[in-house]
Amino acid sequence: MTEQPIYLERIDRQRNMARYYALSIEPSLFGDPILVRRWGRIGGASQQKLQFCVGNSDAELLLRRLLAAKRRRGYREPAI
């Protein structure tokens, strides 16, 4: 399971856009993997969605698909 959340940002100053998207795989109370998605405007309120998965491989596959989709839309890891 993912120990650290994957954190992406999409910033476009021309469009006044500053968004983030975070993905992580966390255990449920019963030990099943849950894909946790958090997103919103940087510094503002956020939203969250939980998706229960059958197994770790299912959760990892879903995480990779969502990560690829977000990168295609312009989300990147923030510069340190």
mmCIF file of the N, C-alpha and C atoms, coordinates in Angstrom:
data_MODEL
# 
_entry.id   MODEL 
# 
loop_
_atom_site.group_PDB 
_atom_site.id 
_atom_site.type_symbol 
_atom_site.label_atom_id 
_atom_site.label_alt_id 
_atom_site.label_comp_id 
_atom_site.label_asym_id 
_atom_site.label_entity_id 
_atom_site.label_seq_id 
_atom_site.pdbx_PDB_ins_code 
_atom_site.Cartn_x 
_atom_site.Cartn_y 
_atom_site.Cartn_z 
_atom_site.occupancy 
_atom_site.B_iso_or_equiv 
_atom_site.pdbx_formal_charge 
_atom_site.auth_seq_id 
_atom_site.auth_comp_id 
_atom_site.auth_asym_id 
_atom_site.auth_atom_id 
_atom_site.pdbx_PDB_model_num 
ATOM 1   N N  . MET A 1 1  ? 0.831   -1.173 0.000   1.00 0.00 ? 1  MET A N  1 
ATOM 2   C CA . MET A 1 1  ? 0.000   0.000  0.000   1.00 0.00 ? 1  MET A CA 1 
ATOM 3   C C  . MET A 1 1  ? 0.884   1.247  0.000   1.00 0.00 ? 1  MET A C  1 
ATOM 4   N N  . THR A 1 2  ? 0.357   2.320  -0.526  1.00 0.00 ? 2  THR A N  1 
ATOM 5   C CA . THR A 1 2  ? 1.103   3.564  -0.633  1.00 0.00 ? 2  THR A CA 1 
ATOM 6   C C  . THR A 1 2  ? 1.266   4.198  0.738   1.00 0.00 ? 2  THR A C  1 
ATOM 7   N N  . GLU A 1 3  ? 2.534   4.446  1.142   1.00 0.00 ? 3  GLU A N  1 
ATOM 8   C CA . GLU A 1 3  ? 2.771   5.074  2.435   1.00 0.00 ? 3  GLU A CA 1 
ATOM 9   C C  . GLU A 1 3  ? 2.544   6.577  2.362   1.00 0.00 ? 3  GLU A C  1 
ATOM 10  N N  . GLN A 1 4  ? 3.054   7.216  1.350   1.00 0.00 ? 4  GLN A N  1 
ATOM 11  C CA . GLN A 1 4  ? 2.930   8.658  1.172   1.00 0.00 ? 4  GLN A CA 1 
ATOM 12  C C  . GLN A 1 4  ? 1.900   8.941  0.077   1.00 0.00 ? 4  GLN A C  1 
ATOM 13  N N  . PRO A 1 5  ? 1.060   9.935  0.268   1.00 0.00 ? 5  PRO A N  1 
ATOM 14  C CA . PRO A 1 5  ? 0.144   10.288 -0.822  1.00 0.00 ? 5  PRO A CA 1 
ATOM 15  C C  . PRO A 1 5  ? 0.918   10.860 -2.010  1.00 0.00 ? 5  PRO A C  1 
ATOM 16  N N  . ILE A 1 6  ? 0.423   10.617 -3.185  1.00 0.00 ? 6  ILE A N  1 
ATOM 17  C CA . ILE A 1 6  ? 0.987   11.223 -4.388  1.00 0.00 ? 6  ILE A CA 1 
ATOM 18  C C  . ILE A 1 6  ? 0.296   12.568 -4.549  1.00 0.00 ? 6  ILE A C  1 
ATOM 19  N N  . TYR A 1 7  ? 1.070   13.625 -4.594  1.00 0.00 ? 7  TYR A N  1 
ATOM 20  C CA . TYR A 1 7  ? 0.532   14.983 -4.616  1.00 0.00 ? 7  TYR A CA 1 
ATOM 21  C C  . TYR A 1 7  ? 0.906   15.646 -5.928  1.00 0.00 ? 7  TYR A C  1 
ATOM 22  N N  . LEU A 1 8  ? -0.102  16.151 -6.650  1.00 0.00 ? 8  LEU A N  1 
ATOM 23  C CA . LEU A 1 8  ? 0.102   16.827 -7.933  1.00 0.00 ? 8  LEU A CA 1 
ATOM 24  C C  . LEU A 1 8  ? -0.526  18.212 -7.872  1.00 0.00 ? 8  LEU A C  1 
ATOM 25  N N  . GLU A 1 9  ? 0.031   19.121 -8.650  1.00 0.00 ? 9  GLU A N  1 
ATOM 26  C CA . GLU A 1 9  ? -0.521  20.481 -8.746  1.00 0.00 ? 9  GLU A CA 1 
ATOM 27  C C  . GLU A 1 9  ? -0.683  20.867 -10.204 1.00 0.00 ? 9  GLU A C  1 
ATOM 28  N N  . ARG A 1 10 ? -1.643  21.746 -10.434 1.00 0.00 ? 10 ARG A N  1 
ATOM 29  C CA . ARG A 1 10 ? -1.840  22.346 -11.757 1.00 0.00 ? 10 ARG A CA 1 
ATOM 30  C C  . ARG A 1 10 ? -2.029  23.842 -11.539 1.00 0.00 ? 10 ARG A C  1 
ATOM 31  N N  . ILE A 1 11 ? -1.028  24.609 -11.947 1.00 0.00 ? 11 ILE A N  1 
ATOM 32  C CA . ILE A 1 11 ? -1.049  26.058 -11.739 1.00 0.00 ? 11 ILE A CA 1 
ATOM 33  C C  . ILE A 1 11 ? -0.927  26.751 -13.084 1.00 0.00 ? 11 ILE A C  1 
ATOM 34  N N  . ASP A 1 12 ? -1.881  27.620 -13.370 1.00 0.00 ? 12 ASP A N  1 
ATOM 35  C CA . ASP A 1 12 ? -1.876  28.430 -14.589 1.00 0.00 ? 12 ASP A CA 1 
ATOM 36  C C  . ASP A 1 12 ? -2.260  29.850 -14.177 1.00 0.00 ? 12 ASP A C  1 
ATOM 37  N N  . ARG A 1 13 ? -1.272  30.706 -14.074 1.00 0.00 ? 13 ARG A N  1 
ATOM 38  C CA . ARG A 1 13 ? -1.514  32.071 -13.598 1.00 0.00 ? 13 ARG A CA 1 
ATOM 39  C C  . ARG A 1 13 ? -2.376  32.876 -14.577 1.00 0.00 ? 13 ARG A C  1 
ATOM 40  N N  . GLN A 1 14 ? -2.305  32.586 -15.861 1.00 0.00 ? 14 GLN A N  1 
ATOM 41  C CA . GLN A 1 14 ? -3.114  33.298 -16.857 1.00 0.00 ? 14 GLN A CA 1 
ATOM 42  C C  . GLN A 1 14 ? -4.606  33.052 -16.630 1.00 0.00 ? 14 GLN A C  1 
ATOM 43  N N  . ARG A 1 15 ? -4.943  31.844 -16.174 1.00 0.00 ? 15 ARG A N  1 
ATOM 44  C CA . ARG A 1 15 ? -6.344  31.474 -15.967 1.00 0.00 ? 15 ARG A CA 1 
ATOM 45  C C  . ARG A 1 15 ? -6.753  31.527 -14.487 1.00 0.00 ? 15 ARG A C  1 
ATOM 46  N N  . ASN A 1 16 ? -5.861  32.039 -13.622 1.00 0.00 ? 16 ASN A N  1 
ATOM 47  C CA . ASN A 1 16 ? -6.096  32.105 -12.185 1.00 0.00 ? 16 ASN A CA 1 
ATOM 48  C C  . ASN A 1 16 ? -6.442  30.723 -11.628 1.00 0.00 ? 16 ASN A C  1 
ATOM 49  N N  . MET A 1 17 ? -5.659  29.726 -12.048 1.00 0.00 ? 17 MET A N  1 
ATOM 50  C CA . MET A 1 17 ? -5.894  28.348 -11.660 1.00 0.00 ? 17 MET A CA 1 
ATOM 51  C C  . MET A 1 17 ? -4.770  27.873 -10.751 1.00 0.00 ? 17 MET A C  1 
ATOM 52  N N  . ALA A 1 18 ? -5.124  27.355 -9.610  1.00 0.00 ? 18 ALA A N  1 
ATOM 53  C CA . ALA A 1 18 ? -4.160  26.762 -8.680  1.00 0.00 ? 18 ALA A CA 1 
ATOM 54  C C  . ALA A 1 18 ? -4.870  25.596 -8.000  1.00 0.00 ? 18 ALA A C  1 
ATOM 55  N N  . ARG A 1 19 ? -4.713  24.407 -8.573  1.00 0.00 ? 19 ARG A N  1 
ATOM 56  C CA . ARG A 1 19 ? -5.428  23.231 -8.088  1.00 0.00 ? 19 ARG A CA 1 
ATOM 57  C C  . ARG A 1 19 ? -4.441  22.153 -7.652  1.00 0.00 ? 19 ARG A C  1 
ATOM 58  N N  . TYR A 1 20 ? -4.935  21.268 -6.805  1.00 0.00 ? 20 TYR A N  1 
ATOM 59  C CA . TYR A 1 20 ? -4.116  20.118 -6.415  1.00 0.00 ? 20 TYR A CA 1 
ATOM 60  C C  . TYR A 1 20 ? -4.956  18.852 -6.484  1.00 0.00 ? 20 TYR A C  1 
ATOM 61  N N  . TYR A 1 21 ? -4.263  17.722 -6.529  1.00 0.00 ? 21 TYR A N  1 
ATOM 62  C CA . TYR A 1 21 ? -4.904  16.418 -6.570  1.00 0.00 ? 21 TYR A CA 1 
ATOM 63  C C  . TYR A 1 21 ? -3.991  15.459 -5.823  1.00 0.00 ? 21 TYR A C  1 
ATOM 64  N N  . ALA A 1 22 ? -4.513  14.757 -4.851  1.00 0.00 ? 22 ALA A N  1 
ATOM 65  C CA . ALA A 1 22 ? -3.717  13.814 -4.063  1.00 0.00 ? 22 ALA A CA 1 
ATOM 66  C C  . ALA A 1 22 ? -4.354  12.431 -4.125  1.00 0.00 ? 22 ALA A C  1 
ATOM 67  N N  . LEU A 1 23 ? -3.522  11.416 -4.271  1.00 0.00 ? 23 LEU A N  1 
ATOM 68  C CA . LEU A 1 23 ? -3.969  10.028 -4.329  1.00 0.00 ? 23 LEU A CA 1 
ATOM 69  C C  . LEU A 1 23 ? -3.207  9.215  -3.293  1.00 0.00 ? 23 LEU A C  1 
ATOM 70  N N  . SER A 1 24 ? -3.895  8.316  -2.619  1.00 0.00 ? 24 SER A N  1 
ATOM 71  C CA . SER A 1 24 ? -3.218  7.396  -1.709  1.00 0.00 ? 24 SER A CA 1 
ATOM 72  C C  . SER A 1 24 ? -4.053  6.131  -1.567  1.00 0.00 ? 24 SER A C  1 
ATOM 73  N N  . ILE A 1 25 ? -3.382  5.056  -1.215  1.00 0.00 ? 25 ILE A N  1 
ATOM 74  C CA . ILE A 1 25 ? -4.056  3.792  -0.922  1.00 0.00 ? 25 ILE A CA 1 
ATOM 75  C C  . ILE A 1 25 ? -3.900  3.565  0.570   1.00 0.00 ? 25 ILE A C  1 
ATOM 76  N N  . GLU A 1 26 ? -5.033  3.422  1.251   1.00 0.00 ? 26 GLU A N  1 
ATOM 77  C CA . GLU A 1 26 ? -5.033  3.280  2.703   1.00 0.00 ? 26 GLU A CA 1 
ATOM 78  C C  . GLU A 1 26 ? -5.874  2.065  3.085   1.00 0.00 ? 26 GLU A C  1 
ATOM 79  N N  . PRO A 1 27 ? -5.589  1.454  4.220   1.00 0.00 ? 27 PRO A N  1 
ATOM 80  C CA . PRO A 1 27 ? -6.397  0.302  4.644   1.00 0.00 ? 27 PRO A CA 1 
ATOM 81  C C  . PRO A 1 27 ? -7.708  0.741  5.275   1.00 0.00 ? 27 PRO A C  1 
ATOM 82  N N  . SER A 1 28 ? -8.736  -0.057 5.057   1.00 0.00 ? 28 SER A N  1 
ATOM 83  C CA . SER A 1 28 ? -10.013 0.177  5.732   1.00 0.00 ? 28 SER A CA 1 
ATOM 84  C C  . SER A 1 28 ? -9.935  -0.423 7.132   1.00 0.00 ? 28 SER A C  1 
ATOM 85  N N  . LEU A 1 29 ? -10.991 -0.319 7.890   1.00 0.00 ? 29 LEU A N  1 
ATOM 86  C CA . LEU A 1 29 ? -11.022 -0.915 9.230   1.00 0.00 ? 29 LEU A CA 1 
ATOM 87  C C  . LEU A 1 29 ? -10.852 -2.425 9.187   1.00 0.00 ? 29 LEU A C  1 
ATOM 88  N N  . PHE A 1 30 ? -11.219 -3.024 8.066   1.00 0.00 ? 30 PHE A N  1 
ATOM 89  C CA . PHE A 1 30 ? -11.131 -4.470 7.925   1.00 0.00 ? 30 PHE A CA 1 
ATOM 90  C C  . PHE A 1 30 ? -9.887  -4.902 7.152   1.00 0.00 ? 30 PHE A C  1 
ATOM 91  N N  . GLY A 1 31 ? -9.018  -3.965 6.804   1.00 0.00 ? 31 GLY A N  1 
ATOM 92  C CA . GLY A 1 31 ? -7.769  -4.296 6.121   1.00 0.00 ? 31 GLY A CA 1 
ATOM 93  C C  . GLY A 1 31 ? -7.836  -4.266 4.606   1.00 0.00 ? 31 GLY A C  1 
ATOM 94  N N  . ASP A 1 32 ? -9.008  -4.048 4.035   1.00 0.00 ? 32 ASP A N  1 
ATOM 95  C CA . ASP A 1 32 ? -9.133  -3.968 2.581   1.00 0.00 ? 32 ASP A CA 1 
ATOM 96  C C  . ASP A 1 32 ? -8.589  -2.625 2.104   1.00 0.00 ? 32 ASP A C  1 
ATOM 97  N N  . PRO A 1 33 ? -8.001  -2.591 0.902   1.00 0.00 ? 33 PRO A N  1 
ATOM 98  C CA . PRO A 1 33 ? -7.463  -1.324 0.405   1.00 0.00 ? 33 PRO A CA 1 
ATOM 99  C C  . PRO A 1 33 ? -8.564  -0.370 -0.069  1.00 0.00 ? 33 PRO A C  1 
ATOM 100 N N  . ILE A 1 34 ? -8.340  0.906  0.217   1.00 0.00 ? 34 ILE A N  1 
ATOM 101 C CA . ILE A 1 34 ? -9.230  1.972  -0.229  1.00 0.00 ? 34 ILE A CA 1 
ATOM 102 C C  . ILE A 1 34 ? -8.384  2.984  -0.978  1.00 0.00 ? 34 ILE A C  1 
ATOM 103 N N  . LEU A 1 35 ? -8.797  3.358  -2.186  1.00 0.00 ? 35 LEU A N  1 
ATOM 104 C CA . LEU A 1 35 ? -8.139  4.428  -2.914  1.00 0.00 ? 35 LEU A CA 1 
ATOM 105 C C  . LEU A 1 35 ? -8.780  5.738  -2.470  1.00 0.00 ? 35 LEU A C  1 
ATOM 106 N N  . VAL A 1 36 ? -7.962  6.623  -1.920  1.00 0.00 ? 36 VAL A N  1 
ATOM 107 C CA . VAL A 1 36 ? -8.445  7.906  -1.414  1.00 0.00 ? 36 VAL A CA 1 
ATOM 108 C C  . VAL A 1 36 ? -7.998  8.989  -2.376  1.00 0.00 ? 36 VAL A C  1 
ATOM 109 N N  . ARG A 1 37 ? -8.967  9.777  -2.859  1.00 0.00 ? 37 ARG A N  1 
ATOM 110 C CA . ARG A 1 37 ? -8.672  10.905 -3.750  1.00 0.00 ? 37 ARG A CA 1 
ATOM 111 C C  . ARG A 1 37 ? -9.095  12.186 -3.056  1.00 0.00 ? 37 ARG A C  1 
ATOM 112 N N  . ARG A 1 38 ? -8.188  13.157 -3.048  1.00 0.00 ? 38 ARG A N  1 
ATOM 113 C CA . ARG A 1 38 ? -8.498  14.484 -2.504  1.00 0.00 ? 38 ARG A CA 1 
ATOM 114 C C  . ARG A 1 38 ? -8.132  15.512 -3.552  1.00 0.00 ? 38 ARG A C  1 
ATOM 115 N N  . TRP A 1 39 ? -8.998  16.526 -3.732  1.00 0.00 ? 39 TRP A N  1 
ATOM 116 C CA . TRP A 1 39 ? -8.702  17.549 -4.725  1.00 0.00 ? 39 TRP A CA 1 
ATOM 117 C C  . TRP A 1 39 ? -9.369  18.850 -4.334  1.00 0.00 ? 39 TRP A C  1 
ATOM 118 N N  . GLY A 1 40 ? -8.880  19.927 -4.940  1.00 0.00 ? 40 GLY A N  1 
ATOM 119 C CA . GLY A 1 40 ? -9.470  21.232 -4.690  1.00 0.00 ? 40 GLY A CA 1 
ATOM 120 C C  . GLY A 1 40 ? -8.527  22.349 -5.079  1.00 0.00 ? 40 GLY A C  1 
ATOM 121 N N  . ARG A 1 41 ? -8.897  23.553 -4.719  1.00 0.00 ? 41 ARG A N  1 
ATOM 122 C CA . ARG A 1 41 ? -8.071  24.726 -4.974  1.00 0.00 ? 41 ARG A CA 1 
ATOM 123 C C  . ARG A 1 41 ? -7.013  24.809 -3.881  1.00 0.00 ? 41 ARG A C  1 
ATOM 124 N N  . ILE A 1 42 ? -5.786  25.095 -4.254  1.00 0.00 ? 42 ILE A N  1 
ATOM 125 C CA . ILE A 1 42 ? -4.699  25.201 -3.287  1.00 0.00 ? 42 ILE A CA 1 
ATOM 126 C C  . ILE A 1 42 ? -5.046  26.305 -2.292  1.00 0.00 ? 42 ILE A C  1 
ATOM 127 N N  . GLY A 1 43 ? -5.033  25.967 -1.018  1.00 0.00 ? 43 GLY A N  1 
ATOM 128 C CA . GLY A 1 43 ? -5.351  26.927 0.033   1.00 0.00 ? 43 GLY A CA 1 
ATOM 129 C C  . GLY A 1 43 ? -6.832  27.071 0.320   1.00 0.00 ? 43 GLY A C  1 
ATOM 130 N N  . GLY A 1 44 ? -7.654  26.328 -0.389  1.00 0.00 ? 44 GLY A N  1 
ATOM 131 C CA . GLY A 1 44 ? -9.104  26.433 -0.198  1.00 0.00 ? 44 GLY A CA 1 
ATOM 132 C C  . GLY A 1 44 ? -9.702  25.133 0.290   1.00 0.00 ? 44 GLY A C  1 
ATOM 133 N N  . ALA A 1 45 ? -11.007 25.061 0.228   1.00 0.00 ? 45 ALA A N  1 
ATOM 134 C CA . ALA A 1 45 ? -11.719 23.854 0.642   1.00 0.00 ? 45 ALA A CA 1 
ATOM 135 C C  . ALA A 1 45 ? -11.420 22.718 -0.334  1.00 0.00 ? 45 ALA A C  1 
ATOM 136 N N  . SER A 1 46 ? -11.492 21.505 0.158   1.00 0.00 ? 46 SER A N  1 
ATOM 137 C CA . SER A 1 46 ? -11.196 20.360 -0.693  1.00 0.00 ? 46 SER A CA 1 
ATOM 138 C C  . SER A 1 46 ? -12.363 19.386 -0.696  1.00 0.00 ? 46 SER A C  1 
ATOM 139 N N  . GLN A 1 47 ? -12.272 18.444 -1.606  1.00 0.00 ? 47 GLN A N  1 
ATOM 140 C CA . GLN A 1 47 ? -13.247 17.372 -1.696  1.00 0.00 ? 47 GLN A CA 1 
ATOM 141 C C  . GLN A 1 47 ? -12.501 16.063 -1.565  1.00 0.00 ? 47 GLN A C  1 
ATOM 142 N N  . GLN A 1 48 ? -13.244 15.011 -1.248  1.00 0.00 ? 48 GLN A N  1 
ATOM 143 C CA . GLN A 1 48 ? -12.622 13.706 -1.069  1.00 0.00 ? 48 GLN A CA 1 
ATOM 144 C C  . GLN A 1 48 ? -13.551 12.624 -1.589  1.00 0.00 ? 48 GLN A C  1 
ATOM 145 N N  . LYS A 1 49 ? -12.952 11.599 -2.178  1.00 0.00 ? 49 LYS A N  1 
ATOM 146 C CA . LYS A 1 49 ? -13.727 10.451 -2.634  1.00 0.00 ? 49 LYS A CA 1 
ATOM 147 C C  . LYS A 1 49 ? -12.982 9.192  -2.232  1.00 0.00 ? 49 LYS A C  1 
ATOM 148 N N  . LEU A 1 50 ? -13.698 8.222  -1.668  1.00 0.00 ? 50 LEU A N  1 
ATOM 149 C CA . LEU A 1 50 ? -13.129 6.940  -1.280  1.00 0.00 ? 50 LEU A CA 1 
ATOM 150 C C  . LEU A 1 50 ? -13.648 5.880  -2.224  1.00 0.00 ? 50 LEU A C  1 
ATOM 151 N N  . GLN A 1 51 ? -12.741 5.025  -2.685  1.00 0.00 ? 51 GLN A N  1 
ATOM 152 C CA . GLN A 1 51 ? -13.160 3.944  -3.567  1.00 0.00 ? 51 GLN A CA 1 
ATOM 153 C C  . GLN A 1 51 ? -12.612 2.632  -3.013  1.00 0.00 ? 51 GLN A C  1 
ATOM 154 N N  . PHE A 1 52 ? -13.504 1.752  -2.607  1.00 0.00 ? 52 PHE A N  1 
ATOM 155 C CA . PHE A 1 52 ? -13.109 0.467  -2.059  1.00 0.00 ? 52 PHE A CA 1 
ATOM 156 C C  . PHE A 1 52 ? -12.665 -0.449 -3.193  1.00 0.00 ? 52 PHE A C  1 
ATOM 157 N N  . CYS A 1 53 ? -11.574 -1.178 -2.974  1.00 0.00 ? 53 CYS A N  1 
ATOM 158 C CA . CYS A 1 53 ? -11.002 -2.044 -3.999  1.00 0.00 ? 53 CYS A CA 1 
ATOM 159 C C  . CYS A 1 53 ? -10.993 -3.494 -3.516  1.00 0.00 ? 53 CYS A C  1 
ATOM 160 N N  . VAL A 1 54 ? -10.950 -4.417 -4.479  1.00 0.00 ? 54 VAL A N  1 
ATOM 161 C CA . VAL A 1 54 ? -10.978 -5.842 -4.168  1.00 0.00 ? 54 VAL A CA 1 
ATOM 162 C C  . VAL A 1 54 ? -9.659  -6.296 -3.548  1.00 0.00 ? 54 VAL A C  1 
ATOM 163 N N  . GLY A 1 55 ? -8.556  -5.814 -4.090  1.00 0.00 ? 55 GLY A N  1 
ATOM 164 C CA . GLY A 1 55 ? -7.245  -6.202 -3.580  1.00 0.00 ? 55 GLY A CA 1 
ATOM 165 C C  . GLY A 1 55 ? -6.227  -5.113 -3.860  1.00 0.00 ? 55 GLY A C  1 
ATOM 166 N N  . ASN A 1 56 ? -5.006  -5.339 -3.385  1.00 0.00 ? 56 ASN A N  1 
ATOM 167 C CA . ASN A 1 56 ? -3.958  -4.341 -3.590  1.00 0.00 ? 56 ASN A CA 1 
ATOM 168 C C  . ASN A 1 56 ? -3.650  -4.116 -5.066  1.00 0.00 ? 56 ASN A C  1 
ATOM 169 N N  . SER A 1 57 ? -3.656  -5.175 -5.866  1.00 0.00 ? 57 SER A N  1 
ATOM 170 C CA . SER A 1 57 ? -3.359  -5.011 -7.290  1.00 0.00 ? 57 SER A CA 1 
ATOM 171 C C  . SER A 1 57 ? -4.429  -4.176 -7.983  1.00 0.00 ? 57 SER A C  1 
ATOM 172 N N  . ASP A 1 58 ? -5.680  -4.359 -7.600  1.00 0.00 ? 58 ASP A N  1 
ATOM 173 C CA . ASP A 1 58 ? -6.785  -3.573 -8.150  1.00 0.00 ? 58 ASP A CA 1 
ATOM 174 C C  . ASP A 1 58 ? -6.619  -2.097 -7.783  1.00 0.00 ? 58 ASP A C  1 
ATOM 175 N N  . ALA A 1 59 ? -6.253  -1.837 -6.537  1.00 0.00 ? 59 ALA A N  1 
ATOM 176 C CA . ALA A 1 59 ? -6.059  -0.460 -6.070  1.00 0.00 ? 59 ALA A CA 1 
ATOM 177 C C  . ALA A 1 59 ? -4.877  0.199  -6.777  1.00 0.00 ? 59 ALA A C  1 
ATOM 178 N N  . GLU A 1 60 ? -3.771  -0.539 -6.934  1.00 0.00 ? 60 GLU A N  1 
ATOM 179 C CA . GLU A 1 60 ? -2.589  -0.002 -7.610  1.00 0.00 ? 60 GLU A CA 1 
ATOM 180 C C  . GLU A 1 60 ? -2.899  0.317  -9.075  1.00 0.00 ? 60 GLU A C  1 
ATOM 181 N N  . LEU A 1 61 ? -3.633  -0.550 -9.742  1.00 0.00 ? 61 LEU A N  1 
ATOM 182 C CA . LEU A 1 61 ? -4.003  -0.329 -11.142 1.00 0.00 ? 61 LEU A CA 1 
ATOM 183 C C  . LEU A 1 61 ? -4.866  0.918  -11.282 1.00 0.00 ? 61 LEU A C  1 
ATOM 184 N N  . LEU A 1 62 ? -5.843  1.072  -10.428 1.00 0.00 ? 62 LEU A N  1 
ATOM 185 C CA . LEU A 1 62 ? -6.712  2.249  -10.460 1.00 0.00 ? 62 LEU A CA 1 
ATOM 186 C C  . LEU A 1 62 ? -5.915  3.517  -10.177 1.00 0.00 ? 62 LEU A C  1 
ATOM 187 N N  . LEU A 1 63 ? -4.997  3.461  -9.217  1.00 0.00 ? 63 LEU A N  1 
ATOM 188 C CA . LEU A 1 63 ? -4.162  4.610  -8.891  1.00 0.00 ? 63 LEU A CA 1 
ATOM 189 C C  . LEU A 1 63 ? -3.318  5.021  -10.100 1.00 0.00 ? 63 LEU A C  1 
ATOM 190 N N  . ARG A 1 64 ? -2.704  4.046  -10.772 1.00 0.00 ? 64 ARG A N  1 
ATOM 191 C CA . ARG A 1 64 ? -1.879  4.359  -11.955 1.00 0.00 ? 64 ARG A CA 1 
ATOM 192 C C  . ARG A 1 64 ? -2.708  4.957  -13.080 1.00 0.00 ? 64 ARG A C  1 
ATOM 193 N N  . ARG A 1 65 ? -3.925  4.469  -13.283 1.00 0.00 ? 65 ARG A N  1 
ATOM 194 C CA . ARG A 1 65 ? -4.792  5.019  -14.336 1.00 0.00 ? 65 ARG A CA 1 
ATOM 195 C C  . ARG A 1 65 ? -5.183  6.465  -14.038 1.00 0.00 ? 65 ARG A C  1 
ATOM 196 N N  . LEU A 1 66 ? -5.567  6.732  -12.797 1.00 0.00 ? 66 LEU A N  1 
ATOM 197 C CA . LEU A 1 66 ? -5.934  8.103  -12.423 1.00 0.00 ? 66 LEU A CA 1 
ATOM 198 C C  . LEU A 1 66 ? -4.738  9.036  -12.494 1.00 0.00 ? 66 LEU A C  1 
ATOM 199 N N  . LEU A 1 67 ? -3.571  8.561  -12.080 1.00 0.00 ? 67 LEU A N  1 
ATOM 200 C CA . LEU A 1 67 ? -2.358  9.364  -12.130 1.00 0.00 ? 67 LEU A CA 1 
ATOM 201 C C  . LEU A 1 67 ? -2.010  9.729  -13.575 1.00 0.00 ? 67 LEU A C  1 
ATOM 202 N N  . ALA A 1 68 ? -2.119  8.773  -14.484 1.00 0.00 ? 68 ALA A N  1 
ATOM 203 C CA . ALA A 1 68 ? -1.846  9.043  -15.899 1.00 0.00 ? 68 ALA A CA 1 
ATOM 204 C C  . ALA A 1 68 ? -2.843  10.044 -16.470 1.00 0.00 ? 68 ALA A C  1 
ATOM 205 N N  . ALA A 1 69 ? -4.112  9.914  -16.106 1.00 0.00 ? 69 ALA A N  1 
ATOM 206 C CA . ALA A 1 69 ? -5.136  10.842 -16.595 1.00 0.00 ? 69 ALA A CA 1 
ATOM 207 C C  . ALA A 1 69 ? -4.870  12.265 -16.095 1.00 0.00 ? 69 ALA A C  1 
ATOM 208 N N  . LYS A 1 70 ? -4.506  12.401 -14.847 1.00 0.00 ? 70 LYS A N  1 
ATOM 209 C CA . LYS A 1 70 ? -4.230  13.737 -14.298 1.00 0.00 ? 70 LYS A CA 1 
ATOM 210 C C  . LYS A 1 70 ? -2.993  14.349 -14.937 1.00 0.00 ? 70 LYS A C  1 
ATOM 211 N N  . ARG A 1 71 ? -1.984  13.554 -15.198 1.00 0.00 ? 71 ARG A N  1 
ATOM 212 C CA . ARG A 1 71 ? -0.774  14.074 -15.857 1.00 0.00 ? 71 ARG A CA 1 
ATOM 213 C C  . ARG A 1 71 ? -1.081  14.525 -17.285 1.00 0.00 ? 71 ARG A C  1 
ATOM 214 N N  . ARG A 1 72 ? -1.961  13.810 -17.969 1.00 0.00 ? 72 ARG A N  1 
ATOM 215 C CA . ARG A 1 72 ? -2.361  14.240 -19.315 1.00 0.00 ? 72 ARG A CA 1 
ATOM 216 C C  . ARG A 1 72 ? -3.074  15.584 -19.265 1.00 0.00 ? 72 ARG A C  1 
ATOM 217 N N  . ARG A 1 73 ? -3.768  15.876 -18.178 1.00 0.00 ? 73 ARG A N  1 
ATOM 218 C CA . ARG A 1 73 ? -4.490  17.148 -18.030 1.00 0.00 ? 73 ARG A CA 1 
ATOM 219 C C  . ARG A 1 73 ? -3.612  18.279 -17.528 1.00 0.00 ? 73 ARG A C  1 
ATOM 220 N N  . GLY A 1 74 ? -2.320  18.000 -17.291 1.00 0.00 ? 74 GLY A N  1 
ATOM 221 C CA . GLY A 1 74 ? -1.395  19.058 -16.919 1.00 0.00 ? 74 GLY A CA 1 
ATOM 222 C C  . GLY A 1 74 ? -0.981  19.095 -15.460 1.00 0.00 ? 74 GLY A C  1 
ATOM 223 N N  . TYR A 1 75 ? -1.404  18.144 -14.652 1.00 0.00 ? 75 TYR A N  1 
ATOM 224 C CA . TYR A 1 75 ? -0.993  18.101 -13.252 1.00 0.00 ? 75 TYR A CA 1 
ATOM 225 C C  . TYR A 1 75 ? 0.437   17.571 -13.172 1.00 0.00 ? 75 TYR A C  1 
ATOM 226 N N  . ARG A 1 76 ? 1.251   18.190 -12.310 1.00 0.00 ? 76 ARG A N  1 
ATOM 227 C CA . ARG A 1 76 ? 2.663   17.813 -12.136 1.00 0.00 ? 76 ARG A CA 1 
ATOM 228 C C  . ARG A 1 76 ? 3.022   17.809 -10.658 1.00 0.00 ? 76 ARG A C  1 
ATOM 229 N N  . GLU A 1 77 ? 4.109   17.110 -10.317 1.00 0.00 ? 77 GLU A N  1 
ATOM 230 C CA . GLU A 1 77 ? 4.627   17.165 -8.964  1.00 0.00 ? 77 GLU A CA 1 
ATOM 231 C C  . GLU A 1 77 ? 5.150   18.578 -8.724  1.00 0.00 ? 77 GLU A C  1 
ATOM 232 N N  . PRO A 1 78 ? 4.914   19.160 -7.548  1.00 0.00 ? 78 PRO A N  1 
ATOM 233 C CA . PRO A 1 78 ? 5.394   20.526 -7.291  1.00 0.00 ? 78 PRO A CA 1 
ATOM 234 C C  . PRO A 1 78 ? 6.911   20.561 -7.189  1.00 0.00 ? 78 PRO A C  1 
ATOM 235 N N  . ALA A 1 79 ? 7.481   21.677 -7.618  1.00 0.00 ? 79 ALA A N  1 
ATOM 236 C CA . ALA A 1 79 ? 8.924   21.873 -7.487  1.00 0.00 ? 79 ALA A CA 1 
ATOM 237 C C  . ALA A 1 79 ? 9.240   22.165 -6.026  1.00 0.00 ? 79 ALA A C  1 
ATOM 238 N N  . ILE A 1 80 ? 10.274  21.569 -5.549  1.00 0.00 ? 80 ILE A N  1 
ATOM 239 C CA . ILE A 1 80 ? 10.628  21.736 -4.124  1.00 0.00 ? 80 ILE A CA 1 
ATOM 240 C C  . ILE A 1 80 ? 11.432  22.978 -3.899  1.00 0.00 ? 80 ILE A C  1 
# 
